[in-house]
Amino acid sequence: MQMTNQSISFTYFGKVVPQGRPRFNKNGFAYDPVNSRNFKSSVKYQAMAEYKGKPLSENPLKVELVIYRKVQQSESKKRTELKQMNCILPTKKPDTDNYYKSISDALTGVFWQDDNQITDIAIKKRFADSKGERFEIYVTEIDKERD
């Protein structure tokens, strides 16, 4: 598979919020929970401020995402160090796919036109190091010509 030189890298610093379960009003309409909505808005505005280009074309996209979440304060110093060195990985909730969903929704219309363009995904969930809570995303356009 050949890749074009069209790519975007972006880092969002701050707490990464997973997609919450939809809430329903008394008329039965679904809406995003406040935490999810605020996170998506924050990500979108920061991405728009840093990326001045148009969304990538309608070609398929490859997304590589690394999510860094906070180490619990109740951990010992030794376990905290092991987690920050990726010797212990975060296997507890929230689920990785819920993080991905909130991030992909937030970046639709900024980095890509529609998230259905994303055909290849690689996601890692790790504990935050000295740089703090954040996510790093790398988006690459996949050339339609395949080997």
N, CA, C and O atoms as a GROMACS GRO file, in nm:
protein
  588
    1MET      N    1   0.086  -0.117   0.000
    1MET     CA    2   0.000   0.000   0.000
    1MET      C    3   0.090   0.123   0.000
    1MET      O    4   0.188   0.130   0.075
    2GLN      N    5   0.057   0.219  -0.083
    2GLN     CA    6   0.135   0.342  -0.090
    2GLN      C    7   0.062   0.452  -0.014
    2GLN      O    8  -0.061   0.461  -0.016
    3MET      N    9   0.140   0.534   0.052
    3MET     CA   10   0.083   0.648   0.123
    3MET      C   11   0.119   0.776   0.048
    3MET      O   12   0.229   0.788  -0.007
    4THR      N   13   0.028   0.870   0.046
    4THR     CA   14   0.060   1.000  -0.010
    4THR      C   15   0.131   1.080   0.098
    4THR      O   16   0.140   1.036   0.212
    5ASN      N   17   0.179   1.198   0.063
    5ASN     CA   18   0.246   1.280   0.164
    5ASN      C   19   0.147   1.367   0.241
    5ASN      O   20   0.189   1.454   0.318
    6GLN      N   21   0.017   1.345   0.222
    6GLN     CA   22  -0.084   1.421   0.296
    6GLN      C   23  -0.103   1.359   0.433
    6GLN      O   24  -0.156   1.248   0.445
    7SER      N   25  -0.060   1.430   0.536
    7SER     CA   26  -0.077   1.377   0.671
    7SER      C   27  -0.089   1.492   0.770
    7SER      O   28  -0.050   1.606   0.742
    8ILE      N   29  -0.143   1.461   0.886
    8ILE     CA   30  -0.163   1.558   0.994
    8ILE      C   31  -0.122   1.493   1.124
    8ILE      O   32  -0.155   1.376   1.148
    9SER      N   33  -0.050   1.565   1.208
    9SER     CA   34  -0.024   1.519   1.344
    9SER      C   35  -0.072   1.628   1.438
    9SER      O   36  -0.059   1.747   1.410
   10PHE      N   37  -0.127   1.586   1.552
   10PHE     CA   38  -0.189   1.680   1.645
   10PHE      C   39  -0.182   1.622   1.785
   10PHE      O   40  -0.204   1.503   1.805
   11THR      N   41  -0.151   1.707   1.882
   11THR     CA   42  -0.152   1.667   2.023
   11THR      C   43  -0.247   1.757   2.099
   11THR      O   44  -0.239   1.880   2.090
   12TYR      N   45  -0.336   1.696   2.173
   12TYR     CA   46  -0.429   1.768   2.260
   12TYR      C   47  -0.385   1.744   2.404
   12TYR      O   48  -0.378   1.629   2.448
   13PHE      N   49  -0.354   1.851   2.476
   13PHE     CA   50  -0.314   1.839   2.615
   13PHE      C   51  -0.434   1.866   2.705
   13PHE      O   52  -0.503   1.967   2.690
   14GLY      N   53  -0.458   1.776   2.797
   14GLY     CA   54  -0.570   1.787   2.888
   14GLY      C   55  -0.634   1.651   2.907
   14GLY      O   56  -0.595   1.554   2.843
   15LYS      N   57  -0.731   1.644   2.995
   15LYS     CA   58  -0.800   1.519   3.023
   15LYS      C   59  -0.875   1.473   2.898
   15LYS      O   60  -0.948   1.551   2.836
   16VAL      N   61  -0.856   1.347   2.862
   16VAL     CA   62  -0.925   1.289   2.748
   16VAL      C   63  -1.053   1.224   2.800
   16VAL      O   64  -1.048   1.138   2.889
   17VAL      N   65  -1.166   1.265   2.746
   17VAL     CA   66  -1.297   1.220   2.794
   17VAL      C   67  -1.355   1.118   2.696
   17VAL      O   68  -1.369   1.149   2.578
   18PRO      N   69  -1.390   0.999   2.744
   18PRO     CA   70  -1.451   0.901   2.654
   18PRO      C   71  -1.594   0.942   2.617
   18PRO      O   72  -1.657   1.020   2.688
   19GLN      N   73  -1.642   0.888   2.507
   19GLN     CA   74  -1.780   0.913   2.466
   19GLN      C   75  -1.873   0.855   2.571
   19GLN      O   76  -1.865   0.737   2.604
   20GLY      N   77  -1.962   0.939   2.623
   20GLY     CA   78  -2.059   0.893   2.723
   20GLY      C   79  -2.182   0.832   2.657
   20GLY      O   80  -2.205   0.851   2.538
   21ARG      N   81  -2.258   0.762   2.734
   21ARG     CA   82  -2.384   0.706   2.684
   21ARG      C   83  -2.478   0.820   2.650
   21ARG      O   84  -2.482   0.920   2.721
   22PRO      N   85  -2.553   0.806   2.541
   22PRO     CA   86  -2.646   0.914   2.506
   22PRO      C   87  -2.754   0.930   2.614
   22PRO      O   88  -2.798   0.833   2.676
   23ARG      N   89  -2.794   1.053   2.634
   23ARG     CA   90  -2.902   1.083   2.727
   23ARG      C   91  -3.026   1.114   2.645
   23ARG      O   92  -3.016   1.153   2.528
   24PHE      N   93  -3.142   1.098   2.705
   24PHE     CA   94  -3.266   1.122   2.633
   24PHE      C   95  -3.349   1.226   2.709
   24PHE      O   96  -3.362   1.220   2.831
   25ASN      N   97  -3.406   1.320   2.634
   25ASN     CA   98  -3.494   1.418   2.699
   25ASN      C   99  -3.634   1.360   2.711
   25ASN      O  100  -3.657   1.246   2.670
   26LYS      N  101  -3.727   1.436   2.766
   26LYS     CA  102  -3.861   1.383   2.790
   26LYS      C  103  -3.938   1.355   2.661
   26LYS      O  104  -4.038   1.284   2.662
   27ASN      N  105  -3.890   1.412   2.547
   27ASN     CA  106  -3.952   1.386   2.418
   27ASN      C  107  -3.889   1.267   2.346
   27ASN      O  108  -3.931   1.232   2.236
   28GLY      N  109  -3.788   1.205   2.408
   28GLY     CA  110  -3.726   1.088   2.351
   28GLY      C  111  -3.608   1.116   2.258
   28GLY      O  112  -3.555   1.024   2.196
   29PHE      N  113  -3.567   1.242   2.249
   29PHE     CA  114  -3.453   1.276   2.164
   29PHE      C  115  -3.323   1.253   2.239
   29PHE      O  116  -3.309   1.288   2.356
   30ALA      N  117  -3.226   1.192   2.169
   30ALA     CA  118  -3.096   1.163   2.230
   30ALA      C  119  -3.004   1.285   2.218
   30ALA      O  120  -3.010   1.359   2.120
   31TYR      N  121  -2.921   1.305   2.319
   31TYR     CA  122  -2.821   1.411   2.316
   31TYR      C  123  -2.697   1.366   2.391
   31TYR      O  124  -2.702   1.275   2.474
   32ASP      N  125  -2.584   1.431   2.358
   32ASP     CA  126  -2.456   1.400   2.421
   32ASP      C  127  -2.455   1.446   2.567
   32ASP      O  128  -2.508   1.552   2.598
   33PRO      N  129  -2.396   1.366   2.657
   33PRO     CA  130  -2.378   1.414   2.794
   33PRO      C  131  -2.289   1.539   2.794
   33PRO      O  132  -2.209   1.557   2.702
   34VAL      N  133  -2.302   1.622   2.894
   34VAL     CA  134  -2.230   1.750   2.902
   34VAL      C  135  -2.078   1.730   2.894
   34VAL      O  136  -2.011   1.802   2.820
   35ASN      N  137  -2.023   1.634   2.969
   35ASN     CA  138  -1.877   1.613   2.967
   35ASN      C  139  -1.827   1.579   2.827
   35ASN      O  140  -1.725   1.632   2.783
   36SER      N  141  -1.898   1.491   2.757
   36SER     CA  142  -1.859   1.453   2.621
   36SER      C  143  -1.869   1.573   2.527
   36SER      O  144  -1.779   1.598   2.447
   37ARG      N  145  -1.977   1.645   2.539
   37ARG     CA  146  -2.000   1.762   2.452
   37ARG      C  147  -1.893   1.868   2.472
   37ARG      O  148  -1.841   1.924   2.376
   38ASN      N  149  -1.859   1.897   2.598
   38ASN     CA  150  -1.757   1.998   2.627
   38ASN      C  151  -1.619   1.955   2.578
   38ASN      O  152  -1.543   2.037   2.526
   39PHE      N  153  -1.586   1.827   2.596
   39PHE     CA  154  -1.457   1.775   2.550
   39PHE      C  155  -1.447   1.787   2.398
   39PHE      O  156  -1.347   1.837   2.346
   40LYS      N  157  -1.548   1.742   2.327
   40LYS     CA  158  -1.546   1.748   2.180
   40LYS      C  159  -1.530   1.891   2.132
   40LYS      O  160  -1.456   1.917   2.037
   41SER      N  161  -1.599   1.982   2.196
   41SER     CA  162  -1.588   2.123   2.158
   41SER      C  163  -1.447   2.176   2.181
   41SER      O  164  -1.394   2.248   2.096
   42SER      N  165  -1.388   2.142   2.294
   42SER     CA  166  -1.252   2.186   2.325
   42SER      C  167  -1.151   2.132   2.225
   42SER      O  168  -1.063   2.204   2.178
   43VAL      N  169  -1.163   2.003   2.192
   43VAL     CA  170  -1.073   1.941   2.095
   43VAL      C  171  -1.088   2.007   1.959
   43VAL      O  172  -0.989   2.039   1.893
   44LYS      N  173  -1.212   2.026   1.916
   44LYS     CA  174  -1.238   2.085   1.784
   44LYS      C  175  -1.178   2.225   1.775
   44LYS      O  176  -1.114   2.257   1.675
   45TYR      N  177  -1.198   2.308   1.877
   45TYR     CA  178  -1.147   2.446   1.873
   45TYR      C  179  -0.994   2.449   1.875
   45TYR      O  180  -0.934   2.530   1.805
   46GLN      N  181  -0.933   2.363   1.954
   46GLN     CA  182  -0.786   2.360   1.958
   46GLN      C  183  -0.731   2.310   1.824
   46GLN      O  184  -0.632   2.364   1.774
   47ALA      N  185  -0.794   2.208   1.766
   47ALA     CA  186  -0.749   2.155   1.637
   47ALA      C  187  -0.765   2.260   1.527
   47ALA      O  188  -0.677   2.275   1.443
   48MET      N  189  -0.876   2.333   1.529
   48MET     CA  190  -0.899   2.437   1.428
   48MET      C  191  -0.799   2.551   1.442
   48MET      O  192  -0.759   2.612   1.343
   49ALA      N  193  -0.760   2.580   1.565
   49ALA     CA  194  -0.663   2.687   1.588
   49ALA      C  195  -0.524   2.649   1.537
   49ALA      O  196  -0.450   2.734   1.489
   50GLU      N  197  -0.489   2.521   1.546
   50GLU     CA  198  -0.357   2.476   1.505
   50GLU      C  199  -0.350   2.432   1.359
   50GLU      O  200  -0.246   2.445   1.296
   51TYR      N  201  -0.459   2.381   1.305
   51TYR     CA  202  -0.462   2.330   1.168
   51TYR      C  203  -0.544   2.424   1.082
   51TYR      O  204  -0.666   2.434   1.100
   52LYS      N  205  -0.480   2.491   0.992
   52LYS     CA  206  -0.548   2.591   0.910
   52LYS      C  207  -0.593   2.537   0.774
   52LYS      O  208  -0.658   2.609   0.698
   53GLY      N  209  -0.560   2.412   0.743
   53GLY     CA  210  -0.593   2.354   0.614
   53GLY      C  211  -0.737   2.306   0.607
   53GLY      O  212  -0.813   2.314   0.704
   54LYS      N  213  -0.771   2.257   0.489
   54LYS     CA  214  -0.903   2.197   0.468
   54LYS      C  215  -0.898   2.052   0.514
   54LYS      O  216  -0.790   1.994   0.526
   55PRO      N  217  -1.014   1.993   0.542
   55PRO     CA  218  -1.014   1.850   0.574
   55PRO      C  219  -0.952   1.771   0.458
   55PRO      O  220  -0.963   1.810   0.342
   56LEU      N  221  -0.887   1.660   0.492
   56LEU     CA  222  -0.826   1.577   0.388
   56LEU      C  223  -0.933   1.530   0.291
   56LEU      O  224  -1.051   1.521   0.326
   57SER      N  225  -0.891   1.501   0.168
   57SER     CA  226  -0.985   1.464   0.063
   57SER      C  227  -1.069   1.344   0.102
   57SER      O  228  -1.060   1.293   0.214
   58GLU      N  229  -1.149   1.300   0.010
   58GLU     CA  230  -1.239   1.188   0.037
   58GLU      C  231  -1.169   1.052   0.031
   58GLU      O  232  -1.235   0.948   0.043
   59ASN      N  233  -1.036   1.051   0.014
   59ASN     CA  234  -0.961   0.926   0.012
   59ASN      C  235  -0.970   0.857   0.147
   59ASN      O  236  -0.998   0.922   0.248
   60PRO      N  237  -0.945   0.726   0.151
   60PRO     CA  238  -0.940   0.655   0.279
   60PRO      C  239  -0.828   0.710   0.366
   60PRO      O  240  -0.728   0.761   0.315
   61LEU      N  241  -0.846   0.699   0.496
   61LEU     CA  242  -0.748   0.752   0.592
   61LEU      C  243  -0.703   0.646   0.690
   61LEU      O  244  -0.778   0.555   0.727
   62LYS      N  245  -0.578   0.659   0.731
   62LYS     CA  246  -0.522   0.577   0.838
   62LYS      C  247  -0.505   0.666   0.959
   62LYS      O  248  -0.448   0.775   0.948
   63VAL      N  249  -0.554   0.623   1.074
   63VAL     CA  250  -0.543   0.700   1.199
   63VAL      C  251  -0.465   0.619   1.300
   63VAL      O  252  -0.495   0.503   1.326
   64GLU      N  253  -0.363   0.684   1.358
   64GLU     CA  254  -0.288   0.626   1.468
   64GLU      C  255  -0.312   0.718   1.588
   64GLU      O  256  -0.287   0.838   1.580
   65LEU      N  257  -0.360   0.661   1.697
   65LEU     CA  258  -0.400   0.739   1.813
   65LEU      C  259  -0.337   0.681   1.939
   65LEU      O  260  -0.343   0.560   1.962
   66VAL      N  261  -0.276   0.768   2.019
   66VAL     CA  262  -0.223   0.726   2.149
   66VAL      C  263  -0.290   0.813   2.255
   66VAL      O  264  -0.282   0.936   2.249
   67ILE      N  265  -0.355   0.749   2.350
   67ILE     CA  266  -0.426   0.818   2.457
   67ILE      C  267  -0.346   0.799   2.585
   67ILE      O  268  -0.313   0.687   2.623
   68TYR      N  269  -0.316   0.909   2.652
   68TYR     CA  270  -0.242   0.904   2.778
   68TYR      C  271  -0.335   0.945   2.890
   68TYR      O  272  -0.382   1.059   2.894
   69ARG      N  273  -0.363   0.852   2.980
   69ARG     CA  274  -0.453   0.882   3.091
   69ARG      C  275  -0.376   0.888   3.221
   69ARG      O  276  -0.266   0.835   3.234
   70LYS      N  277  -0.436   0.953   3.317
   70LYS     CA  278  -0.375   0.978   3.447
   70LYS      C  279  -0.356   0.849   3.527
   70LYS      O  280  -0.439   0.758   3.523
   71VAL      N  281  -0.245   0.844   3.600
   71VAL     CA  282  -0.221   0.734   3.696
   71VAL      C  283  -0.297   0.771   3.823
   71VAL      O  284  -0.293   0.886   3.868
   72GLN      N  285  -0.366   0.673   3.881
   72GLN     CA  286  -0.443   0.699   4.003
   72GLN      C  287  -0.350   0.748   4.115
   72GLN      O  288  -0.239   0.698   4.130
   73GLN      N  289  -0.396   0.846   4.192
   73GLN     CA  290  -0.316   0.902   4.301
   73GLN      C  291  -0.290   0.801   4.412
   73GLN      O  292  -0.194   0.815   4.487
   74SER      N  293  -0.375   0.701   4.424
   74SER     CA  294  -0.361   0.604   4.533
   74SER      C  295  -0.249   0.503   4.508
   74SER      O  296  -0.219   0.421   4.595
   75GLU      N  297  -0.187   0.507   4.392
   75GLU     CA  298  -0.080   0.413   4.359
   75GLU      C  299   0.048   0.445   4.435
   75GLU      O  300   0.075   0.561   4.469
   76SER      N  301   0.126   0.342   4.462
   76SER     CA  302   0.257   0.362   4.525
   76SER      C  303   0.350   0.429   4.424
   76SER      O  304   0.324   0.428   4.304
   77LYS      N  305   0.459   0.484   4.474
   77LYS     CA  306   0.556   0.550   4.387
   77LYS      C  307   0.614   0.450   4.287
   77LYS      O  308   0.632   0.482   4.170
   78LYS      N  309   0.641   0.329   4.333
   78LYS     CA  310   0.698   0.224   4.247
   78LYS      C  311   0.602   0.187   4.135
   78LYS      O  312   0.641   0.179   4.019
   79ARG      N  313   0.474   0.163   4.170
   79ARG     CA  314   0.374   0.127   4.067
   79ARG      C  315   0.350   0.242   3.971
   79ARG      O  316   0.330   0.220   3.852
   80THR      N  317   0.353   0.365   4.022
   80THR     CA  318   0.337   0.481   3.935
   80THR      C  319   0.450   0.486   3.832
   80THR      O  320   0.426   0.509   3.714
   81GLU      N  321   0.572   0.463   3.878
   81GLU     CA  322   0.687   0.463   3.786
   81GLU      C  323   0.673   0.351   3.683
   81GLU      O  324   0.701   0.373   3.565
   82LEU      N  325   0.630   0.232   3.725
   82LEU     CA  326   0.612   0.121   3.632
   82LEU      C  327   0.505   0.153   3.528
   82LEU      O  328   0.519   0.119   3.410
   83LYS      N  329   0.399   0.219   3.571
   83LYS     CA  330   0.292   0.257   3.478
   83LYS      C  331   0.341   0.363   3.379
   83LYS      O  332   0.309   0.357   3.260
   84GLN      N  333   0.418   0.459   3.427
   84GLN     CA  334   0.468   0.564   3.339
   84GLN      C  335   0.571   0.511   3.240
   84GLN      O  336   0.593   0.572   3.135
   85MET      N  337   0.635   0.398   3.271
   85MET     CA  338   0.732   0.337   3.180
   85MET      C  339   0.666   0.232   3.090
   85MET      O  340   0.734   0.163   3.016
   86ASN      N  341   0.534   0.221   3.097
   86ASN     CA  342   0.455   0.125   3.018
   86ASN      C  343   0.486  -0.021   3.052
   86ASN      O  344   0.465  -0.110   2.970
   87CYS      N  345   0.534  -0.045   3.173
   87CYS     CA  346   0.552  -0.183   3.219
   87CYS      C  347   0.418  -0.240   3.267
   87CYS      O  348   0.396  -0.361   3.265
   88ILE      N  349   0.328  -0.151   3.309
   88ILE     CA  350   0.191  -0.186   3.345
   88ILE      C  351   0.102  -0.101   3.256
   88ILE      O  352   0.116   0.021   3.252
   89LEU      N  353   0.009  -0.164   3.186
   89LEU     CA  354  -0.079  -0.092   3.094
   89LEU      C  355  -0.218  -0.074   3.154
   89LEU      O  356  -0.261  -0.154   3.236
   90PRO      N  357  -0.290   0.031   3.112
   90PRO     CA  358  -0.424   0.058   3.167
   90PRO      C  359  -0.530  -0.035   3.108
   90PRO      O  360  -0.574  -0.016   2.994
   91THR      N  361  -0.569  -0.134   3.184
   91THR     CA  362  -0.667  -0.231   3.136
   91THR      C  363  -0.806  -0.211   3.198
   91THR      O  364  -0.897  -0.290   3.174
   92LYS      N  365  -0.821  -0.108   3.277
   92LYS     CA  366  -0.951  -0.079   3.339
   92LYS      C  367  -1.028   0.021   3.253
   92LYS      O  368  -0.975   0.077   3.157
   93LYS      N  369  -1.154   0.041   3.288
   93LYS     CA  370  -1.238   0.137   3.216
   93LYS      C  371  -1.180   0.277   3.231
   93LYS      O  372  -1.109   0.303   3.328
   94PRO      N  373  -1.209   0.365   3.141
   94PRO     CA  374  -1.296   0.356   3.025
   94PRO      C  375  -1.235   0.276   2.910
   94PRO      O  376  -1.113   0.263   2.898
   95ASP      N  377  -1.324   0.224   2.827
   95ASP     CA  378  -1.283   0.144   2.713
   95ASP      C  379  -1.214   0.230   2.608
   95ASP      O  380  -1.248   0.347   2.589
   96THR      N  381  -1.119   0.172   2.541
   96THR     CA  382  -1.043   0.241   2.437
   96THR      C  383  -1.134   0.291   2.325
   96THR      O  384  -1.115   0.402   2.276
   97ASP      N  385  -1.231   0.210   2.285
   97ASP     CA  386  -1.318   0.251   2.174
   97ASP      C  387  -1.404   0.372   2.208
   97ASP      O  388  -1.439   0.450   2.119
   98ASN      N  389  -1.437   0.391   2.335
   98ASN     CA  390  -1.514   0.510   2.374
   98ASN      C  391  -1.429   0.636   2.366
   98ASN      O  392  -1.479   0.743   2.331
   99TYR      N  393  -1.300   0.624   2.398
   99TYR     CA  394  -1.209   0.738   2.378
   99TYR      C  395  -1.203   0.772   2.229
   99TYR      O  396  -1.216   0.888   2.190
  100TYR      N  397  -1.183   0.668   2.146
  100TYR     CA  398  -1.171   0.690   2.002
  100TYR      C  399  -1.295   0.759   1.946
  100TYR      O  400  -1.284   0.852   1.866
  101LYS      N  401  -1.412   0.715   1.987
  101LYS     CA  402  -1.537   0.771   1.933
  101LYS      C  403  -1.549   0.921   1.962
  101LYS      O  404  -1.587   0.998   1.875
  102SER      N  405  -1.516   0.962   2.084
  102SER     CA  406  -1.528   1.105   2.116
  102SER      C  407  -1.426   1.187   2.036
  102SER      O  408  -1.458   1.298   1.992
  103ILE      N  409  -1.306   1.135   2.018
  103ILE     CA  410  -1.202   1.207   1.944
  103ILE      C  411  -1.237   1.214   1.795
  103ILE      O  412  -1.223   1.319   1.733
  104SER      N  413  -1.281   1.102   1.738
  104SER     CA  414  -1.314   1.103   1.595
  104SER      C  415  -1.433   1.193   1.566
  104SER      O  416  -1.435   1.260   1.463
  105ASP      N  417  -1.531   1.197   1.654
  105ASP     CA  418  -1.645   1.289   1.638
  105ASP      C  419  -1.598   1.435   1.642
  105ASP      O  420  -1.642   1.518   1.563
  106ALA      N  421  -1.508   1.465   1.736
  106ALA     CA  422  -1.461   1.603   1.753
  106ALA      C  423  -1.383   1.652   1.631
  106ALA      O  424  -1.390   1.770   1.596
  107LEU      N  425  -1.310   1.563   1.567
  107LEU     CA  426  -1.222   1.603   1.456
  107LEU      C  427  -1.288   1.593   1.319
  107LEU      O  428  -1.226   1.628   1.218
  108THR      N  429  -1.412   1.544   1.314
  108THR     CA  430  -1.485   1.541   1.187
  108THR      C  431  -1.512   1.684   1.142
  108THR      O  432  -1.560   1.768   1.219
  109GLY      N  433  -1.480   1.711   1.016
  109GLY     CA  434  -1.496   1.845   0.961
  109GLY      C  435  -1.372   1.930   0.979
  109GLY      O  436  -1.363   2.038   0.922
  110VAL      N  437  -1.276   1.882   1.059
  110VAL     CA  438  -1.150   1.955   1.079
  110VAL      C  439  -1.038   1.884   1.004
  110VAL      O  440  -0.976   1.943   0.915
  111PHE      N  441  -1.012   1.757   1.038
  111PHE     CA  442  -0.906   1.680   0.973
  111PHE      C  443  -0.960   1.594   0.859
  111PHE      O  444  -0.889   1.570   0.761
  112TRP      N  445  -1.083   1.548   0.871
  112TRP     CA  446  -1.146   1.467   0.767
  112TRP      C  447  -1.288   1.516   0.749
  112TRP      O  448  -1.346   1.578   0.838
  113GLN      N  449  -1.343   1.486   0.630
  113GLN     CA  450  -1.478   1.532   0.600
  113GLN      C  451  -1.583   1.451   0.675
  113GLN      O  452  -1.682   1.505   0.725
  114ASP      N  453  -1.561   1.320   0.682
  114ASP     CA  454  -1.654   1.232   0.749
  114ASP      C  455  -1.574   1.116   0.809
  114ASP      O  456  -1.481   1.067   0.745
  115ASP      N  457  -1.607   1.074   0.929
  115ASP     CA  458  -1.526   0.969   0.991
  115ASP      C  459  -1.542   0.833   0.925
  115ASP      O  460  -1.471   0.738   0.961
  116ASN      N  461  -1.634   0.820   0.828
  116ASN     CA  462  -1.641   0.694   0.754
  116ASN      C  463  -1.525   0.681   0.655
  116ASN      O  464  -1.507   0.574   0.596
  117GLN      N  465  -1.445   0.787   0.636
  117GLN     CA  466  -1.324   0.781   0.553
  117GLN      C  467  -1.215   0.700   0.621
  117GLN      O  468  -1.123   0.651   0.555
  118ILE      N  469  -1.223   0.685   0.752
  118ILE     CA  470  -1.119   0.616   0.828
  118ILE      C  471  -1.136   0.466   0.807
  118ILE      O  472  -1.235   0.406   0.849
  119THR      N  473  -1.035   0.407   0.741
  119THR     CA  474  -1.041   0.263   0.712
  119THR      C  475  -0.940   0.184   0.792
  119THR      O  476  -0.958   0.064   0.814
  120ASP      N  477  -0.832   0.249   0.837
  120ASP     CA  478  -0.727   0.183   0.914
  120ASP      C  479  -0.709   0.257   1.046
  120ASP      O  480  -0.691   0.379   1.048
  121ILE      N  481  -0.715   0.183   1.157
  121ILE     CA  482  -0.705   0.246   1.289
  121ILE      C  483  -0.607   0.166   1.375
  121ILE      O  484  -0.612   0.043   1.380
  122ALA      N  485  -0.519   0.238   1.444
  122ALA     CA  486  -0.432   0.178   1.546
  122ALA      C  487  -0.443   0.266   1.670
  122ALA      O  488  -0.416   0.386   1.664
  123ILE      N  489  -0.484   0.208   1.781
  123ILE     CA  490  -0.507   0.285   1.903
  123ILE      C  491  -0.428   0.222   2.018
  123ILE      O  492  -0.426   0.101   2.035
  124LYS      N  493  -0.363   0.309   2.095
  124LYS     CA  494  -0.295   0.265   2.217
  124LYS      C  495  -0.348   0.348   2.333
  124LYS      O  496  -0.370   0.468   2.320
  125LYS      N  497  -0.369   0.283   2.447
  125LYS     CA  498  -0.407   0.351   2.571
  125LYS      C  499  -0.293   0.329   2.668
  125LYS      O  500  -0.258   0.215   2.699
  126ARG      N  501  -0.236   0.439   2.716
  126ARG     CA  502  -0.120   0.433   2.805
  126ARG      C  503  -0.142   0.524   2.924
  126ARG      O  504  -0.231   0.609   2.924
  127PHE      N  505  -0.058   0.506   3.026
  127PHE     CA  506  -0.060   0.598   3.139
  127PHE      C  507   0.025   0.719   3.104
  127PHE      O  508   0.125   0.708   3.032
  128ALA      N  509  -0.015   0.833   3.154
  128ALA     CA  510   0.054   0.959   3.125
  128ALA      C  511   0.192   0.961   3.190
  128ALA      O  512   0.211   0.911   3.301
  129ASP      N  513   0.285   1.021   3.120
  129ASP     CA  514   0.420   1.042   3.172
  129ASP      C  515   0.429   1.186   3.223
  129ASP      O  516   0.328   1.244   3.262
  130SER      N  517   0.547   1.241   3.225
  130SER     CA  518   0.566   1.377   3.277
  130SER      C  519   0.497   1.484   3.192
  130SER      O  520   0.477   1.596   3.240
  131LYS      N  521   0.461   1.452   3.069
  131LYS     CA  522   0.391   1.550   2.982
  131LYS      C  523   0.244   1.563   3.020
  131LYS      O  524   0.178   1.658   2.976
  132GLY      N  525   0.192   1.471   3.098
  132GLY     CA  526   0.054   1.480   3.146
  132GLY      C  527  -0.048   1.413   3.055
  132GLY      O  528  -0.014   1.351   2.954
  133GLU      N  529  -0.174   1.427   3.094
  133GLU     CA  530  -0.284   1.367   3.018
  133GLU      C  531  -0.294   1.435   2.882
  133GLU      O  532  -0.280   1.557   2.869
  134ARG      N  533  -0.320   1.352   2.778
  134ARG     CA  534  -0.327   1.406   2.643
  134ARG      C  535  -0.363   1.294   2.547
  134ARG      O  536  -0.374   1.178   2.585
  135PHE      N  537  -0.382   1.332   2.420
  135PHE     CA  538  -0.382   1.233   2.313
  135PHE      C  539  -0.301   1.287   2.198
  135PHE      O  540  -0.294   1.408   2.176
  136GLU      N  541  -0.239   1.195   2.126
  136GLU     CA  542  -0.161   1.228   2.008
  136GLU      C  543  -0.223   1.151   1.892
  136GLU      O  544  -0.247   1.031   1.902
  137ILE      N  545  -0.250   1.221   1.784
  137ILE     CA  546  -0.313   1.157   1.669
  137ILE      C  547  -0.232   1.186   1.544
  137ILE      O  548  -0.184   1.298   1.524
  138TYR      N  549  -0.219   1.085   1.461
  138TYR     CA  550  -0.150   1.095   1.332
  138TYR      C  551  -0.246   1.046   1.226
  138TYR      O  552  -0.291   0.931   1.231
  139VAL      N  553  -0.278   1.131   1.130
  139VAL     CA  554  -0.373   1.097   1.025
  139VAL      C  555  -0.297   1.099   0.892
  139VAL      O  556  -0.230   1.196   0.860
  140THR      N  557  -0.309   0.991   0.816
  140THR     CA  558  -0.241   0.981   0.688
  140THR      C  559  -0.341   0.941   0.581
  140THR      O  560  -0.421   0.849   0.600
  141GLU      N  561  -0.337   1.010   0.470
  141GLU     CA  562  -0.422   0.976   0.357
  141GLU      C  563  -0.365   0.853   0.287
  141GLU      O  564  -0.245   0.847   0.258
  142ILE      N  565  -0.450   0.756   0.260
  142ILE     CA  566  -0.409   0.634   0.191
  142ILE      C  567  -0.435   0.653   0.042
  142ILE      O  568  -0.545   0.688   0.001
  143ASP      N  569  -0.333   0.630  -0.036
  143ASP     CA  570  -0.347   0.641  -0.182
  143ASP      C  571  -0.442   0.532  -0.229
  143ASP      O  572  -0.435   0.418  -0.183
  144LYS      N  573  -0.531   0.568  -0.320
  144LYS     CA  574  -0.628   0.470  -0.371
  144LYS      C  575  -0.560   0.360  -0.453
  144LYS      O  576  -0.616   0.252  -0.471
  145GLU      N  577  -0.442   0.389  -0.503
  145GLU     CA  578  -0.365   0.289  -0.579
  145GLU      C  579  -0.301   0.194  -0.477
  145GLU      O  580  -0.223   0.238  -0.393
  146ARG      N  581  -0.333   0.068  -0.484
  146ARG     CA  582  -0.278  -0.029  -0.391
  146ARG      C  583  -0.186  -0.125  -0.465
  146ARG      O  584  -0.207  -0.155  -0.582
  147ASP      N  585  -0.084  -0.173  -0.394
  147ASP     CA  586   0.010  -0.271  -0.456
  147ASP      C  587  -0.060  -0.404  -0.477
  147ASP      O  588   0.002  -0.497  -0.528
   0.00000   0.00000   0.00000
